[in-house]
Amino acid sequence: MAKPTTLQIKLVSTADTGYFYVAKKNPRNMTEKLTLRKYDPVARKHVLFKESKMK
């Protein structure tokens, strides 16, 4: 059986609150690290979230 092409990644808040989102990414199409501006409910504002590996 073939392996899935998409990988699960963790988007960690740059506000150092410990909050994170889980997203899927296709590493064949997007080779660079993903950064998104999303809502952090701990900081109660929109901040940058950077990609890190799932453990």
Predicted model as a PDB file, atoms N, CA, C, CB and O in Angstrom, pLDDT in the B-factor column:
MODEL        1                                                                  
ATOM      1  N   MET A   1       0.836  -1.178   0.000  1.00 87.00           N  
ATOM      2  CA  MET A   1       0.000   0.000   0.000  1.00 87.00           C  
ATOM      3  C   MET A   1       0.886   1.250   0.000  1.00 87.00           C  
ATOM      4  CB  MET A   1      -0.954  -0.006   1.217  1.00 87.00           C  
ATOM      5  O   MET A   1       1.923   1.292   0.663  1.00 87.00           O  
ATOM      6  N   ALA A   2       0.465   2.248  -0.744  1.00 90.00           N  
ATOM      7  CA  ALA A   2       1.270   3.465  -0.883  1.00 90.00           C  
ATOM      8  C   ALA A   2       1.148   4.353   0.351  1.00 90.00           C  
ATOM      9  CB  ALA A   2       0.846   4.245  -2.134  1.00 90.00           C  
ATOM     10  O   ALA A   2       0.127   4.351   1.039  1.00 90.00           O  
ATOM     11  N   LYS A   3       2.211   5.112   0.617  1.00 87.00           N  
ATOM     12  CA  LYS A   3       2.188   6.065   1.716  1.00 87.00           C  
ATOM     13  C   LYS A   3       1.435   7.314   1.277  1.00 87.00           C  
ATOM     14  CB  LYS A   3       3.626   6.419   2.177  1.00 87.00           C  
ATOM     15  O   LYS A   3       1.453   7.656   0.094  1.00 87.00           O  
ATOM     16  N   PRO A   4       0.769   8.007   2.211  1.00 88.00           N  
ATOM     17  CA  PRO A   4       0.073   9.248   1.831  1.00 88.00           C  
ATOM     18  C   PRO A   4       1.074  10.350   1.491  1.00 88.00           C  
ATOM     19  CB  PRO A   4      -0.862   9.718   2.970  1.00 88.00           C  
ATOM     20  O   PRO A   4       2.154  10.420   2.078  1.00 88.00           O  
ATOM     21  N   THR A   5       0.709  11.205   0.541  1.00 92.00           N  
ATOM     22  CA  THR A   5       1.614  12.272   0.122  1.00 92.00           C  
ATOM     23  C   THR A   5       1.588  13.445   1.088  1.00 92.00           C  
ATOM     24  CB  THR A   5       1.255  12.747  -1.272  1.00 92.00           C  
ATOM     25  O   THR A   5       2.571  14.178   1.191  1.00 92.00           O  
ATOM     26  N   THR A   6       0.475  13.636   1.801  1.00 93.00           N  
ATOM     27  CA  THR A   6       0.393  14.759   2.733  1.00 93.00           C  
ATOM     28  C   THR A   6       0.878  14.334   4.114  1.00 93.00           C  
ATOM     29  CB  THR A   6      -1.050  15.298   2.814  1.00 93.00           C  
ATOM     30  O   THR A   6       0.640  13.209   4.554  1.00 93.00           O  
ATOM     31  N   LEU A   7       1.561  15.253   4.785  1.00 93.00           N  
ATOM     32  CA  LEU A   7       2.055  15.019   6.130  1.00 93.00           C  
ATOM     33  C   LEU A   7       1.330  15.954   7.099  1.00 93.00           C  
ATOM     34  CB  LEU A   7       3.592  15.228   6.200  1.00 93.00           C  
ATOM     35  O   LEU A   7       0.940  17.062   6.731  1.00 93.00           O  
ATOM     36  N   GLN A   8       1.155  15.498   8.328  1.00 95.00           N  
ATOM     37  CA  GLN A   8       0.593  16.378   9.340  1.00 95.00           C  
ATOM     38  C   GLN A   8       1.713  17.193   9.960  1.00 95.00           C  
ATOM     39  CB  GLN A   8      -0.170  15.575  10.422  1.00 95.00           C  
ATOM     40  O   GLN A   8       2.770  16.663  10.303  1.00 95.00           O  
ATOM     41  N   ILE A   9       1.468  18.495  10.100  1.00 96.00           N  
ATOM     42  CA  ILE A   9       2.451  19.387  10.709  1.00 96.00           C  
ATOM     43  C   ILE A   9       1.783  20.120  11.867  1.00 96.00           C  
ATOM     44  CB  ILE A   9       3.027  20.397   9.661  1.00 96.00           C  
ATOM     45  O   ILE A   9       0.558  20.211  11.943  1.00 96.00           O  
ATOM     46  N   LYS A  10       2.608  20.634  12.757  1.00 97.00           N  
ATOM     47  CA  LYS A  10       2.107  21.411  13.885  1.00 97.00           C  
ATOM     48  C   LYS A  10       2.472  22.865  13.652  1.00 97.00           C  
ATOM     49  CB  LYS A  10       2.687  20.895  15.241  1.00 97.00           C  
ATOM     50  O   LYS A  10       3.625  23.185  13.366  1.00 97.00           O  
ATOM     51  N   LEU A  11       1.486  23.745  13.777  1.00 98.00           N  
ATOM     52  CA  LEU A  11       1.703  25.185  13.656  1.00 98.00           C  
ATOM     53  C   LEU A  11       1.746  25.764  15.069  1.00 98.00           C  
ATOM     54  CB  LEU A  11       0.578  25.872  12.787  1.00 98.00           C  
ATOM     55  O   LEU A  11       0.721  25.826  15.747  1.00 98.00           O  
ATOM     56  N   VAL A  12       2.934  26.190  15.513  1.00 98.00           N  
ATOM     57  CA  VAL A  12       3.140  26.657  16.884  1.00 98.00           C  
ATOM     58  C   VAL A  12       3.106  28.182  16.910  1.00 98.00           C  
ATOM     59  CB  VAL A  12       4.486  26.127  17.456  1.00 98.00           C  
ATOM     60  O   VAL A  12       3.659  28.841  16.029  1.00 98.00           O  
ATOM     61  N   SER A  13       2.454  28.731  17.928  1.00 98.00           N  
ATOM     62  CA  SER A  13       2.318  30.176  18.079  1.00 98.00           C  
ATOM     63  C   SER A  13       3.661  30.824  18.376  1.00 98.00           C  
ATOM     64  CB  SER A  13       1.322  30.504  19.185  1.00 98.00           C  
ATOM     65  O   SER A  13       4.452  30.296  19.158  1.00 98.00           O  
ATOM     66  N   THR A  14       3.920  31.973  17.751  1.00 97.00           N  
ATOM     67  CA  THR A  14       5.151  32.719  18.019  1.00 97.00           C  
ATOM     68  C   THR A  14       5.007  33.611  19.249  1.00 97.00           C  
ATOM     69  CB  THR A  14       5.533  33.565  16.803  1.00 97.00           C  
ATOM     70  O   THR A  14       5.968  34.263  19.658  1.00 97.00           O  
ATOM     71  N   ALA A  15       3.806  33.645  19.844  1.00 97.00           N  
ATOM     72  CA  ALA A  15       3.596  34.432  21.057  1.00 97.00           C  
ATOM     73  C   ALA A  15       4.029  33.651  22.300  1.00 97.00           C  
ATOM     74  CB  ALA A  15       2.122  34.843  21.176  1.00 97.00           C  
ATOM     75  O   ALA A  15       3.854  34.136  23.417  1.00 97.00           O  
ATOM     76  N   ASP A  16       4.583  32.467  22.127  1.00 95.00           N  
ATOM     77  CA  ASP A  16       5.070  31.604  23.209  1.00 95.00           C  
ATOM     78  C   ASP A  16       4.004  31.297  24.257  1.00 95.00           C  
ATOM     79  CB  ASP A  16       6.259  32.249  23.880  1.00 95.00           C  
ATOM     80  O   ASP A  16       4.280  31.305  25.456  1.00 95.00           O  
ATOM     81  N   THR A  17       2.778  31.027  23.791  1.00 96.00           N  
ATOM     82  CA  THR A  17       1.706  30.652  24.708  1.00 96.00           C  
ATOM     83  C   THR A  17       1.562  29.135  24.790  1.00 96.00           C  
ATOM     84  CB  THR A  17       0.383  31.284  24.268  1.00 96.00           C  
ATOM     85  O   THR A  17       0.882  28.625  25.680  1.00 96.00           O  
ATOM     86  N   GLY A  18       2.196  28.415  23.872  1.00 96.00           N  
ATOM     87  CA  GLY A  18       2.074  26.965  23.861  1.00 96.00           C  
ATOM     88  C   GLY A  18       0.906  26.471  23.029  1.00 96.00           C  
ATOM     89  O   GLY A  18       0.712  25.263  22.889  1.00 96.00           O  
ATOM     90  N   TYR A  19       0.130  27.383  22.478  1.00 98.00           N  
ATOM     91  CA  TYR A  19      -1.022  26.994  21.656  1.00 98.00           C  
ATOM     92  C   TYR A  19      -0.545  26.610  20.265  1.00 98.00           C  
ATOM     93  CB  TYR A  19      -2.066  28.142  21.576  1.00 98.00           C  
ATOM     94  O   TYR A  19       0.388  27.212  19.733  1.00 98.00           O  
ATOM     95  N   PHE A  20      -1.199  25.588  19.665  1.00 97.00           N  
ATOM     96  CA  PHE A  20      -0.815  25.142  18.325  1.00 97.00           C  
ATOM     97  C   PHE A  20      -2.025  24.649  17.556  1.00 97.00           C  
ATOM     98  CB  PHE A  20       0.242  24.038  18.406  1.00 97.00           C  
ATOM     99  O   PHE A  20      -3.038  24.262  18.138  1.00 97.00           O  
ATOM    100  N   TYR A  21      -1.902  24.670  16.247  1.00 98.00           N  
ATOM    101  CA  TYR A  21      -2.869  24.091  15.326  1.00 98.00           C  
ATOM    102  C   TYR A  21      -2.212  22.905  14.636  1.00 98.00           C  
ATOM    103  CB  TYR A  21      -3.371  25.144  14.286  1.00 98.00           C  
ATOM    104  O   TYR A  21      -0.987  22.847  14.528  1.00 98.00           O  
ATOM    105  N   VAL A  22      -3.030  21.949  14.164  1.00 97.00           N  
ATOM    106  CA  VAL A  22      -2.528  20.832  13.376  1.00 97.00           C  
ATOM    107  C   VAL A  22      -3.076  20.998  11.966  1.00 97.00           C  
ATOM    108  CB  VAL A  22      -2.940  19.442  13.999  1.00 97.00           C  
ATOM    109  O   VAL A  22      -4.272  21.224  11.780  1.00 97.00           O  
ATOM    110  N   ALA A  23      -2.189  20.885  10.965  1.00 96.00           N  
ATOM    111  CA  ALA A  23      -2.583  21.070   9.571  1.00 96.00           C  
ATOM    112  C   ALA A  23      -1.915  20.004   8.707  1.00 96.00           C  
ATOM    113  CB  ALA A  23      -2.210  22.492   9.074  1.00 96.00           C  
ATOM    114  O   ALA A  23      -0.992  19.319   9.147  1.00 96.00           O  
ATOM    115  N   LYS A  24      -2.390  19.878   7.487  1.00 95.00           N  
ATOM    116  CA  LYS A  24      -1.782  18.965   6.533  1.00 95.00           C  
ATOM    117  C   LYS A  24      -1.019  19.763   5.495  1.00 95.00           C  
ATOM    118  CB  LYS A  24      -2.846  18.072   5.863  1.00 95.00           C  
ATOM    119  O   LYS A  24      -1.405  20.876   5.140  1.00 95.00           O  
ATOM    120  N   LYS A  25       0.076  19.176   5.008  1.00 95.00           N  
ATOM    121  CA  LYS A  25       0.905  19.859   4.023  1.00 95.00           C  
ATOM    122  C   LYS A  25       1.459  18.823   3.059  1.00 95.00           C  
ATOM    123  CB  LYS A  25       2.054  20.660   4.705  1.00 95.00           C  
ATOM    124  O   LYS A  25       1.850  17.728   3.464  1.00 95.00           O  
ATOM    125  N   ASN A  26       1.489  19.179   1.781  1.00 95.00           N  
ATOM    126  CA  ASN A  26       2.101  18.331   0.776  1.00 95.00           C  
ATOM    127  C   ASN A  26       3.533  18.813   0.564  1.00 95.00           C  
ATOM    128  CB  ASN A  26       1.286  18.351  -0.560  1.00 95.00           C  
ATOM    129  O   ASN A  26       3.729  19.870  -0.036  1.00 95.00           O  
ATOM    130  N   PRO A  27       4.547  18.074   1.037  1.00 92.00           N  
ATOM    131  CA  PRO A  27       5.928  18.549   0.923  1.00 92.00           C  
ATOM    132  C   PRO A  27       6.466  18.558  -0.509  1.00 92.00           C  
ATOM    133  CB  PRO A  27       6.816  17.697   1.775  1.00 92.00           C  
ATOM    134  O   PRO A  27       7.499  19.176  -0.770  1.00 92.00           O  
ATOM    135  N   ARG A  28       5.795  17.895  -1.424  1.00 93.00           N  
ATOM    136  CA  ARG A  28       6.233  17.931  -2.827  1.00 93.00           C  
ATOM    137  C   ARG A  28       5.915  19.275  -3.473  1.00 93.00           C  
ATOM    138  CB  ARG A  28       5.569  16.799  -3.626  1.00 93.00           C  
ATOM    139  O   ARG A  28       6.687  19.770  -4.294  1.00 93.00           O  
ATOM    140  N   ASN A  29       4.780  19.868  -3.102  1.00 93.00           N  
ATOM    141  CA  ASN A  29       4.372  21.150  -3.690  1.00 93.00           C  
ATOM    142  C   ASN A  29       4.917  22.335  -2.906  1.00 93.00           C  
ATOM    143  CB  ASN A  29       2.854  21.238  -3.760  1.00 93.00           C  
ATOM    144  O   ASN A  29       5.362  23.318  -3.498  1.00 93.00           O  
ATOM    145  N   MET A  30       4.888  22.249  -1.579  1.00 92.00           N  
ATOM    146  CA  MET A  30       5.343  23.336  -0.709  1.00 92.00           C  
ATOM    147  C   MET A  30       6.597  22.880   0.015  1.00 92.00           C  
ATOM    148  CB  MET A  30       4.233  23.757   0.309  1.00 92.00           C  
ATOM    149  O   MET A  30       6.513  22.177   1.022  1.00 92.00           O  
ATOM    150  N   THR A  31       7.753  23.270  -0.487  1.00 94.00           N  
ATOM    151  CA  THR A  31       9.007  22.814   0.100  1.00 94.00           C  
ATOM    152  C   THR A  31       9.459  23.712   1.255  1.00 94.00           C  
ATOM    153  CB  THR A  31      10.091  22.759  -0.968  1.00 94.00           C  
ATOM    154  O   THR A  31      10.205  23.264   2.126  1.00 94.00           O  
ATOM    155  N   GLU A  32       9.016  24.974   1.273  1.00 96.00           N  
ATOM    156  CA  GLU A  32       9.428  25.880   2.337  1.00 96.00           C  
ATOM    157  C   GLU A  32       8.543  25.687   3.568  1.00 96.00           C  
ATOM    158  CB  GLU A  32       9.371  27.342   1.855  1.00 96.00           C  
ATOM    159  O   GLU A  32       7.471  25.088   3.484  1.00 96.00           O  
ATOM    160  N   LYS A  33       9.003  26.203   4.714  1.00 96.00           N  
ATOM    161  CA  LYS A  33       8.240  26.089   5.955  1.00 96.00           C  
ATOM    162  C   LYS A  33       7.016  26.997   5.890  1.00 96.00           C  
ATOM    163  CB  LYS A  33       9.120  26.448   7.181  1.00 96.00           C  
ATOM    164  O   LYS A  33       7.066  28.094   5.333  1.00 96.00           O  
ATOM    165  N   LEU A  34       5.941  26.529   6.458  1.00 95.00           N  
ATOM    166  CA  LEU A  34       4.673  27.237   6.408  1.00 95.00           C  
ATOM    167  C   LEU A  34       4.561  28.213   7.571  1.00 95.00           C  
ATOM    168  CB  LEU A  34       3.506  26.248   6.426  1.00 95.00           C  
ATOM    169  O   LEU A  34       4.847  27.856   8.713  1.00 95.00           O  
ATOM    170  N   THR A  35       4.149  29.434   7.287  1.00 97.00           N  
ATOM    171  CA  THR A  35       3.845  30.418   8.327  1.00 97.00           C  
ATOM    172  C   THR A  35       2.488  31.029   7.998  1.00 97.00           C  
ATOM    173  CB  THR A  35       4.965  31.526   8.426  1.00 97.00           C  
ATOM    174  O   THR A  35       2.256  31.495   6.883  1.00 97.00           O  
ATOM    175  N   LEU A  36       1.603  31.018   8.979  1.00 96.00           N  
ATOM    176  CA  LEU A  36       0.262  31.556   8.802  1.00 96.00           C  
ATOM    177  C   LEU A  36      -0.066  32.503   9.946  1.00 96.00           C  
ATOM    178  CB  LEU A  36      -0.779  30.421   8.719  1.00 96.00           C  
ATOM    179  O   LEU A  36       0.429  32.340  11.061  1.00 96.00           O  
ATOM    180  N   ARG A  37      -0.893  33.482   9.666  1.00 98.00           N  
ATOM    181  CA  ARG A  37      -1.370  34.396  10.692  1.00 98.00           C  
ATOM    182  C   ARG A  37      -2.742  33.902  11.128  1.00 98.00           C  
ATOM    183  CB  ARG A  37      -1.426  35.883  10.172  1.00 98.00           C  
ATOM    184  O   ARG A  37      -3.715  34.018  10.383  1.00 98.00           O  
ATOM    185  N   LYS A  38      -2.819  33.350  12.339  1.00 98.00           N  
ATOM    186  CA  LYS A  38      -4.051  32.772  12.850  1.00 98.00           C  
ATOM    187  C   LYS A  38      -4.335  33.300  14.250  1.00 98.00           C  
ATOM    188  CB  LYS A  38      -3.970  31.238  12.857  1.00 98.00           C  
ATOM    189  O   LYS A  38      -3.508  33.994  14.842  1.00 98.00           O  
ATOM    190  N   TYR A  39      -5.510  32.964  14.771  1.00 98.00           N  
ATOM    191  CA  TYR A  39      -5.942  33.454  16.077  1.00 98.00           C  
ATOM    192  C   TYR A  39      -5.372  32.585  17.196  1.00 98.00           C  
ATOM    193  CB  TYR A  39      -7.477  33.487  16.157  1.00 98.00           C  
ATOM    194  O   TYR A  39      -5.451  31.358  17.139  1.00 98.00           O  
ATOM    195  N   ASP A  40      -4.806  33.219  18.198  1.00 98.00           N  
ATOM    196  CA  ASP A  40      -4.313  32.540  19.392  1.00 98.00           C  
ATOM    197  C   ASP A  40      -5.257  32.886  20.545  1.00 98.00           C  
ATOM    198  CB  ASP A  40      -2.827  32.954  19.719  1.00 98.00           C  
ATOM    199  O   ASP A  40      -5.237  34.018  21.030  1.00 98.00           O  
ATOM    200  N   PRO A  41      -6.081  31.937  20.994  1.00 98.00           N  
ATOM    201  CA  PRO A  41      -7.053  32.257  22.047  1.00 98.00           C  
ATOM    202  C   PRO A  41      -6.418  32.531  23.407  1.00 98.00           C  
ATOM    203  CB  PRO A  41      -8.035  31.132  22.184  1.00 98.00           C  
ATOM    204  O   PRO A  41      -7.042  33.176  24.249  1.00 98.00           O  
ATOM    205  N   VAL A  42      -5.191  32.057  23.645  1.00 97.00           N  
ATOM    206  CA  VAL A  42      -4.517  32.329  24.915  1.00 97.00           C  
ATOM    207  C   VAL A  42      -4.065  33.788  24.955  1.00 97.00           C  
ATOM    208  CB  VAL A  42      -3.305  31.375  25.114  1.00 97.00           C  
ATOM    209  O   VAL A  42      -4.244  34.474  25.961  1.00 97.00           O  
ATOM    210  N   ALA A  43      -3.473  34.260  23.846  1.00 97.00           N  
ATOM    211  CA  ALA A  43      -3.043  35.655  23.752  1.00 97.00           C  
ATOM    212  C   ALA A  43      -4.204  36.575  23.380  1.00 97.00           C  
ATOM    213  CB  ALA A  43      -1.920  35.794  22.725  1.00 97.00           C  
ATOM    214  O   ALA A  43      -4.108  37.793  23.530  1.00 97.00           O  
ATOM    215  N   ARG A  44      -5.296  35.992  22.897  1.00 98.00           N  
ATOM    216  CA  ARG A  44      -6.512  36.697  22.486  1.00 98.00           C  
ATOM    217  C   ARG A  44      -6.251  37.714  21.380  1.00 98.00           C  
ATOM    218  CB  ARG A  44      -7.134  37.394  23.678  1.00 98.00           C  
ATOM    219  O   ARG A  44      -6.782  38.824  21.406  1.00 98.00           O  
ATOM    220  N   LYS A  45      -5.414  37.317  20.394  1.00 97.00           N  
ATOM    221  CA  LYS A  45      -5.185  38.141  19.211  1.00 97.00           C  
ATOM    222  C   LYS A  45      -4.600  37.266  18.096  1.00 97.00           C  
ATOM    223  CB  LYS A  45      -4.233  39.337  19.541  1.00 97.00           C  
ATOM    224  O   LYS A  45      -4.230  36.114  18.324  1.00 97.00           O  
ATOM    225  N   HIS A  46      -4.525  37.826  16.903  1.00 98.00           N  
ATOM    226  CA  HIS A  46      -3.942  37.129  15.774  1.00 98.00           C  
ATOM    227  C   HIS A  46      -2.423  37.274  15.818  1.00 98.00           C  
ATOM    228  CB  HIS A  46      -4.509  37.668  14.442  1.00 98.00           C  
ATOM    229  O   HIS A  46      -1.897  38.378  15.959  1.00 98.00           O  
ATOM    230  N   VAL A  47      -1.727  36.144  15.696  1.00 98.00           N  
ATOM    231  CA  VAL A  47      -0.262  36.141  15.706  1.00 98.00           C  
ATOM    232  C   VAL A  47       0.219  35.195  14.613  1.00 98.00           C  
ATOM    233  CB  VAL A  47       0.303  35.715  17.109  1.00 98.00           C  
ATOM    234  O   VAL A  47      -0.576  34.453  14.036  1.00 98.00           O  
ATOM    235  N   LEU A  48       1.520  35.220  14.329  1.00 98.00           N  
ATOM    236  CA  LEU A  48       2.101  34.303  13.364  1.00 98.00           C  
ATOM    237  C   LEU A  48       2.258  32.920  13.982  1.00 98.00           C  
ATOM    238  CB  LEU A  48       3.453  34.826  12.865  1.00 98.00           C  
ATOM    239  O   LEU A  48       2.650  32.789  15.142  1.00 98.00           O  
ATOM    240  N   PHE A  49       1.952  31.899  13.206  1.00 98.00           N  
ATOM    241  CA  PHE A  49       2.157  30.516  13.595  1.00 98.00           C  
ATOM    242  C   PHE A  49       3.167  29.920  12.634  1.00 98.00           C  
ATOM    243  CB  PHE A  49       0.818  29.710  13.593  1.00 98.00           C  
ATOM    244  O   PHE A  49       3.002  30.033  11.419  1.00 98.00           O  
ATOM    245  N   LYS A  50       4.223  29.277  13.161  1.00 98.00           N  
ATOM    246  CA  LYS A  50       5.266  28.701  12.328  1.00 98.00           C  
ATOM    247  C   LYS A  50       5.220  27.187  12.389  1.00 98.00           C  
ATOM    248  CB  LYS A  50       6.639  29.207  12.759  1.00 98.00           C  
ATOM    249  O   LYS A  50       4.812  26.602  13.392  1.00 98.00           O  
ATOM    250  N   GLU A  51       5.638  26.568  11.315  1.00 97.00           N  
ATOM    251  CA  GLU A  51       5.595  25.109  11.195  1.00 97.00           C  
ATOM    252  C   GLU A  51       6.674  24.447  12.047  1.00 97.00           C  
ATOM    253  CB  GLU A  51       5.758  24.691   9.733  1.00 97.00           C  
ATOM    254  O   GLU A  51       7.806  24.925  12.125  1.00 97.00           O  
ATOM    255  N   SER A  52       6.302  23.347  12.677  1.00 95.00           N  
ATOM    256  CA  SER A  52       7.264  22.484  13.363  1.00 95.00           C  
ATOM    257  C   SER A  52       6.818  21.039  13.169  1.00 95.00           C  
ATOM    258  CB  SER A  52       7.377  22.845  14.891  1.00 95.00           C  
ATOM    259  O   SER A  52       5.675  20.785  12.788  1.00 95.00           O  
ATOM    260  N   LYS A  53       7.704  20.107  13.427  1.00 89.00           N  
ATOM    261  CA  LYS A  53       7.381  18.700  13.210  1.00 89.00           C  
ATOM    262  C   LYS A  53       6.497  18.158  14.316  1.00 89.00           C  
ATOM    263  CB  LYS A  53       8.651  17.874  13.111  1.00 89.00           C  
ATOM    264  O   LYS A  53       6.564  18.604  15.462  1.00 89.00           O  
ATOM    265  N   MET A  54       5.662  17.183  13.957  1.00 88.00           N  
ATOM    266  CA  MET A  54       4.852  16.472  14.941  1.00 88.00           C  
ATOM    267  C   MET A  54       5.738  15.463  15.647  1.00 88.00           C  
ATOM    268  CB  MET A  54       3.627  15.772  14.276  1.00 88.00           C  
ATOM    269  O   MET A  54       6.607  14.866  15.013  1.00 88.00           O  
ATOM    270  N   LYS A  55       5.546  15.262  16.912  1.00 78.00           N  
ATOM    271  CA  LYS A  55       6.335  14.283  17.650  1.00 78.00           C  
ATOM    272  C   LYS A  55       5.526  13.038  17.919  1.00 78.00           C  
ATOM    273  CB  LYS A  55       6.838  14.871  18.957  1.00 78.00           C  
ATOM    274  O   LYS A  55       6.028  12.097  18.533  1.00 78.00           O  
TER     275      LYS A  55                                                      
ENDMDL                                                                          
END                                                                             
